[in-house]
Amino acid sequence: MAIRDYAPILNGVMWTQVVLAVIFVGLRMYTRYFIIHSIGWDDIVMMVNLATLIGYVGCICIGVSHGIGKKFADVPPADYSKAIMWEAIGQGICIMGIAASKGSVALFLLRIVLKKWHIWLLWFCIITTTILCTITTTLLFVQCRPTAFLWDHTIEGGVCWLNFTTVGLTMGAWSAAMDFVLAILPWHIIMGLNMKRKEKLTVACGLSLGVFAGVCSVIRTYELQALSSLNEYVYDTVPMLLWSSTEVVATIICACIPVLRPLYVKIKYGSRGDSSDRSYPLNNYDKKESSGAPSKGNSGGGSRIYMGPGASALQTTVKYNDDNASEESILRETNVNALNLPIQNFSDGIRVEQEIEVTSHSKGTSRGSSLV
């Protein structure tokens, strides 16, 4: 038997999603501010993204009180137009939230990329998605003359000159494509680096969780066909409304997880920061080195970045304070050395070098010094 009233499901699912989003964004901001001490534009845009999600769910919640989720016969005529109005307002907010979500992920990736074509591609994603979302939101409210005719067809002389379903499907397809681009790009960045295979897969998977948001976006795009519904609009569009919020929440969670690694390290290891046994060559991160060719970084003592216990004998290690060892700090440092650039503090607030402890290991002897 078909459900005649989706109101409880809409309210329950959407507000649960809001709670999850608030938790993840809250943990992200705590990690950035109190552990890494670096708030970036990606964090600010993520806050905007959270605000749009709350605004969207709030509008749908008000619309539910007027009949969203119910059959036409179960909604009073005076409330039906208000339900459509609040749904339209919510959709407009959600569309701009999609732009914010893609922008936050792209700005995060800009922290770790150095190649020009990577930078241009990410800015292309940000600009085109923002422009398309702005156009889509504008067309949503101007598709009918007057605008109120969109939700109140009793207005005399009103007319809708645009089939917004086509616009919505175009926007949905572009959103899904951008999700997959932003999920695939980290693999191209990481797999060319001279890192342990296990570490490559771990970091790449962490930065590519946005593929789940892409799947949600594909399903949401399919459900956008309900926008053409005439007789049961506020009932038939329920799946589209749910998948819209799910897409935004999935993006928030997937974008926050890679940033929370320093918090995980702090909770599990305290001030030690010994989260793993990763050690990478300090200089010349290139494919020649990985193929066995000699390099400056491996001549003589072979300086290596030390991320935990397990360094072999007769090698000099450089140990980094792991408090800010999130994916972007690890990869940024790796990319810098891949281009033979000096280690330095970056303008975006990512501190590649905080504290260095140089320790020499040899058989039977151990001596060390600390450089601050």
C-alpha distance (Angstrom), angle and dihedral (degrees) to the residues before:
residue distance angle dihedral
M1 . . .
A2 3.79 . .
I3 3.79 118.8 .
R4 3.81 110.7 -111.6
D5 3.79 97.1 -168.1
Y6 3.82 122.0 43.5
A7 3.81 93.6 171.0
P8 3.85 96.1 106.0
I9 3.82 90.8 46.9
L10 3.80 92.8 48.9
N11 3.79 93.8 49.4
G12 3.80 94.5 42.5
V13 3.79 97.6 46.7
M14 3.80 97.6 40.2
W15 3.78 97.2 47.7
T16 3.80 90.0 46.2
Q17 3.79 87.5 54.1
V18 3.81 89.9 50.3
V19 3.81 90.8 52.9
L20 3.81 91.1 50.5
A21 3.80 91.4 48.0
V22 3.81 92.2 49.3
I23 3.81 91.0 50.4
F24 3.80 94.7 50.1
V25 3.80 95.1 43.3
G26 3.81 89.7 45.8
L27 3.81 91.1 52.8
R28 3.79 89.7 46.0
M29 3.79 93.1 53.2
Y30 3.82 91.4 44.8
T31 3.80 89.9 52.5
R32 3.78 93.4 47.0
Y33 3.80 96.8 45.0
F34 3.81 104.9 34.7
I35 3.82 103.0 27.5
I36 3.80 108.0 26.7
H37 3.83 94.7 24.2
S38 3.79 90.4 -146.2
I39 3.81 124.7 111.6
G40 3.82 111.8 -172.3
W41 3.77 136.1 -172.1
D42 3.79 89.5 -99.6
D43 3.82 88.6 61.8
I44 3.80 92.3 48.8
V45 3.80 91.9 49.2
M46 3.80 88.8 47.7
M47 3.80 88.7 56.9
V48 3.81 88.6 51.7
N49 3.79 88.0 50.0
L50 3.81 90.7 53.4
A51 3.81 90.7 48.5
T52 3.81 91.2 52.9
L53 3.81 90.5 49.7
I54 3.80 91.5 52.5
G55 3.80 90.4 46.3
Y56 3.81 91.4 49.2
V57 3.80 94.0 48.9
G58 3.81 90.5 45.1
C59 3.81 91.5 54.5
I60 3.79 92.5 47.5
C61 3.80 89.7 47.9
I62 3.82 90.3 54.6
G63 3.79 88.8 45.8
V64 3.80 90.1 51.9
S65 3.81 88.8 58.7
H66 3.81 87.0 57.7
G67 3.79 96.7 46.2
I68 3.82 112.9 -74.1
G69 3.78 107.3 151.5
K70 3.78 95.4 26.4
K71 3.79 133.4 103.3
F72 3.79 117.1 -99.2
A73 3.81 91.9 -112.8
D74 3.82 90.8 56.3
V75 3.80 95.9 53.2
P76 3.82 122.4 81.0
P77 3.83 110.9 -119.2
A78 3.81 91.6 -121.2
D79 3.83 91.1 56.4
Y80 3.79 99.3 43.2
S81 3.81 94.8 74.9
K82 3.82 90.8 46.6
A83 3.80 89.7 52.0
I84 3.81 90.9 54.3
M85 3.82 91.0 45.6
W86 3.81 94.3 54.0
E87 3.79 91.0 44.2
A88 3.81 89.9 53.1
I89 3.81 92.0 49.5
G90 3.79 90.1 48.2
Q91 3.79 91.7 50.1
G92 3.79 90.8 52.5
I93 3.80 91.4 52.2
C94 3.80 91.1 45.8
I95 3.80 92.9 52.5
M96 3.80 91.0 54.9
G97 3.80 87.9 46.0
I98 3.80 88.7 58.1
A99 3.81 88.6 55.9
A100 3.81 90.1 50.3
S101 3.80 92.4 48.6
K102 3.80 93.6 52.4
G103 3.80 90.2 43.7
S104 3.79 92.7 53.2
V105 3.81 93.1 51.3
A106 3.82 92.5 46.3
L107 3.82 92.5 48.2
F108 3.80 89.1 50.4
L109 3.81 90.9 53.6
L110 3.80 89.5 48.5
R111 3.80 86.1 66.9
I112 3.80 91.8 67.0
V113 3.81 106.9 31.7
L114 3.79 124.7 89.0
K115 3.80 105.2 168.6
K116 3.78 112.9 101.2
W117 3.79 95.8 -131.4
H118 3.81 90.3 53.0
I119 3.80 89.9 52.5
W120 3.80 92.8 46.6
L121 3.80 91.6 48.3
L122 3.80 92.8 51.5
W123 3.79 92.7 48.2
F124 3.80 88.8 47.7
C125 3.82 88.9 55.6
I126 3.81 92.0 48.5
I127 3.80 97.1 46.3
T128 3.80 99.0 40.8
T129 3.80 94.1 45.3
T130 3.80 92.0 48.2
I131 3.81 92.5 48.5
L132 3.80 93.2 46.2
C133 3.80 92.7 47.2
T134 3.81 91.0 49.1
I135 3.81 91.6 50.1
T136 3.81 91.4 46.7
T137 3.80 92.6 50.4
T138 3.80 90.9 48.2
L139 3.80 92.5 49.5
L140 3.80 90.1 48.6
F141 3.79 91.0 64.4
V142 3.80 99.2 34.9
Q143 3.81 97.7 45.8
C144 3.81 88.5 97.4
R145 3.79 131.2 46.2
P146 2.97 111.9 -114.4
T147 3.82 98.4 24.5
A148 3.81 91.4 -132.0
F149 3.81 89.2 63.6
L150 3.82 86.2 74.0
W151 3.80 89.9 74.8
D152 3.80 102.1 16.5
H153 3.80 113.1 53.6
T154 3.79 91.7 175.6
I155 3.81 90.3 79.9
E156 3.79 108.3 110.1
G157 3.78 116.9 -123.6
G158 3.79 93.1 16.7
V159 3.79 119.3 142.4
C160 3.82 137.4 176.6
W161 3.81 110.0 -142.1
L162 3.83 98.0 179.7
N163 3.79 134.5 64.0
F164 3.78 96.8 -137.1
T165 3.81 92.6 -174.0
T166 3.81 89.6 75.3
V167 3.80 91.0 50.3
G168 3.80 91.0 48.4
L169 3.81 92.9 50.2
T170 3.81 90.6 49.8
M171 3.79 91.4 50.5
G172 3.80 91.7 46.5
A173 3.79 92.9 50.8
W174 3.81 91.6 49.5
S175 3.80 91.4 48.2
A176 3.80 91.5 52.2
A177 3.81 91.4 47.6
M178 3.82 91.6 52.2
D179 3.82 90.8 49.5
F180 3.79 90.6 56.2
V181 3.82 93.1 43.9
L182 3.80 91.0 52.9
A183 3.82 90.0 46.2
I184 3.81 95.5 49.1
L185 3.82 98.5 42.5
P186 3.85 95.2 72.2
W187 3.82 89.8 59.3
H188 3.80 90.7 57.1
I189 3.79 90.0 49.2
I190 3.79 97.1 46.3
M191 3.79 105.8 36.7
G192 3.81 91.7 62.9
L193 3.81 92.7 57.2
N194 3.79 124.6 96.5
M195 3.79 96.8 -115.1
K196 3.77 132.3 126.2
R197 3.78 111.4 -78.8
K198 3.81 92.3 -123.0
E199 3.79 90.4 51.7
K200 3.81 91.8 48.3
L201 3.79 91.5 53.3
T202 3.80 93.3 45.6
V203 3.80 95.5 50.7
A204 3.81 94.2 39.2
C205 3.80 92.5 51.0
G206 3.80 90.5 47.7
L207 3.79 91.6 53.4
S208 3.80 93.9 42.4
L209 3.79 99.8 55.8
G210 3.78 86.7 110.8
V211 3.80 87.6 86.2
F212 3.81 86.2 83.2
A213 3.79 89.3 56.6
G214 3.79 87.5 50.5
V215 3.80 90.9 55.1
C216 3.81 89.9 50.1
S217 3.80 89.3 49.5
V218 3.81 91.5 52.9
I219 3.80 91.5 51.6
R220 3.80 91.0 45.5
T221 3.80 90.4 51.5
Y222 3.78 90.2 53.1
E223 3.81 90.8 50.4
L224 3.82 90.7 51.8
Q225 3.78 87.5 83.1
A226 3.81 85.7 80.9
L227 3.81 87.6 74.3
S228 3.79 86.4 81.3
S229 3.79 91.6 60.9
L230 3.80 112.7 121.1
N231 3.78 110.2 177.9
E232 3.82 100.9 33.6
Y233 3.81 103.2 26.9
V234 3.82 100.2 144.2
Y235 3.81 89.9 45.2
D236 3.81 100.4 43.1
T237 3.82 94.2 47.5
V238 3.82 94.3 59.0
P239 3.85 94.8 97.7
M240 3.82 89.8 49.3
L241 3.81 90.9 51.2
L242 3.80 92.3 49.7
W243 3.80 94.4 47.2
S244 3.82 90.5 47.6
S245 3.79 91.8 58.7
T246 3.81 90.8 40.5
E247 3.80 91.0 55.2
V248 3.80 92.3 52.4
V249 3.82 93.3 45.0
A250 3.81 91.7 47.3
T251 3.80 89.4 52.4
I252 3.80 91.6 49.5
I253 3.80 93.9 49.7
C254 3.81 94.5 43.2
A255 3.81 91.2 48.3
C256 3.80 93.7 47.9
I257 3.81 99.9 47.5
P258 3.85 96.2 71.5
V259 3.81 90.0 49.6
L260 3.81 93.5 53.7
R261 3.79 95.9 66.0
P262 3.85 94.1 98.6
L263 3.81 88.9 53.2
Y264 3.80 90.1 51.2
V265 3.81 90.5 49.2
K266 3.80 91.5 48.6
I267 3.81 93.1 49.4
K268 3.80 95.6 44.6
Y269 3.80 101.7 36.3
G270 3.80 103.9 20.6
S271 3.80 114.9 -153.8
R272 3.80 93.1 -18.1
G273 3.79 94.1 76.5
D274 3.82 91.0 -163.9
S275 3.78 94.3 148.4
S276 3.78 99.0 151.4
D277 3.79 145.2 -11.4
R278 3.79 96.9 -102.0
S279 3.78 118.3 147.8
Y280 3.79 123.6 168.9
P281 3.80 132.6 -177.8
L282 3.80 109.2 -89.6
N283 3.80 95.1 -142.8
N284 3.80 136.3 39.4
Y285 3.79 105.2 17.1
D286 3.76 95.1 -168.7
K287 3.76 140.2 127.4
K288 3.80 92.2 -106.5
E289 3.77 90.1 65.1
S290 3.76 93.2 48.4
S291 3.81 90.5 52.1
G292 3.77 91.7 57.9
A293 3.79 100.1 -97.6
P294 3.79 114.5 141.3
S295 3.76 118.8 -103.0
K296 3.76 138.1 -177.2
G297 3.75 91.4 -108.0
N298 3.81 92.0 57.4
S299 3.76 100.3 41.8
G300 3.76 117.7 109.7
G301 3.77 110.6 -15.4
G302 3.79 94.9 3.6
S303 3.82 105.0 -133.0
R304 3.78 111.5 -135.1
I305 3.79 136.9 -175.6
Y306 3.77 107.5 -115.1
M307 3.82 118.2 -151.1
G308 3.78 99.9 170.8
P309 3.80 146.0 -25.6
G310 3.77 122.5 -37.4
A311 3.83 104.0 70.8
S312 3.79 111.6 155.1
A313 3.80 124.4 -120.5
L314 3.81 123.0 -86.0
Q315 3.78 96.5 27.9
T316 3.76 132.6 110.6
T317 3.77 115.0 -128.2
V318 3.74 131.8 -159.7
K319 3.79 111.9 -153.2
Y320 3.79 120.9 -156.1
N321 3.76 124.3 -154.8
D322 3.82 99.2 -106.9
D323 3.80 96.9 -152.7
N324 3.79 91.0 103.9
A325 3.79 98.0 32.8
S326 3.75 95.7 130.7
E327 3.78 119.9 146.8
E328 3.78 94.4 -93.6
S329 3.82 94.1 51.5
I330 3.80 92.4 49.1
L331 3.79 94.1 46.8
R332 3.80 94.5 40.5
E333 3.79 90.1 55.3
T334 3.80 91.3 45.0
N335 3.81 92.2 49.5
V336 3.80 91.8 47.9
N337 3.79 91.3 55.3
A338 3.81 90.4 44.3
L339 3.80 87.4 63.9
N340 3.83 92.3 42.2
L341 3.79 91.6 -115.1
P342 3.82 121.8 153.1
I343 3.75 119.2 -102.2
Q344 3.78 108.5 -105.0
N345 3.78 145.5 145.5
F346 3.78 112.3 -81.9
S347 3.77 127.1 -137.0
D348 3.80 91.9 -121.3
G349 3.76 90.3 67.3
I350 3.83 99.4 -105.0
R351 3.76 108.0 137.1
V352 3.77 109.2 -151.7
E353 3.79 92.1 -179.3
Q354 3.80 121.7 40.0
E355 3.78 107.1 144.3
I356 3.79 128.5 -0.4
E357 3.76 125.0 -159.3
V358 3.81 115.8 -174.2
T359 3.77 115.6 -158.7
S360 3.80 128.1 176.6
H361 3.79 117.2 -151.5
S362 3.77 124.8 -162.8
K363 3.77 136.1 157.7
G364 3.75 109.1 -74.3
T365 3.79 95.7 -5.5
S366 3.77 135.4 75.7
R367 3.74 128.3 179.3
G368 3.77 130.6 162.2
S369 3.74 145.7 176.4
S370 3.77 132.4 -159.1
L371 3.77 124.3 -132.9
V372 3.78 116.9 -164.2
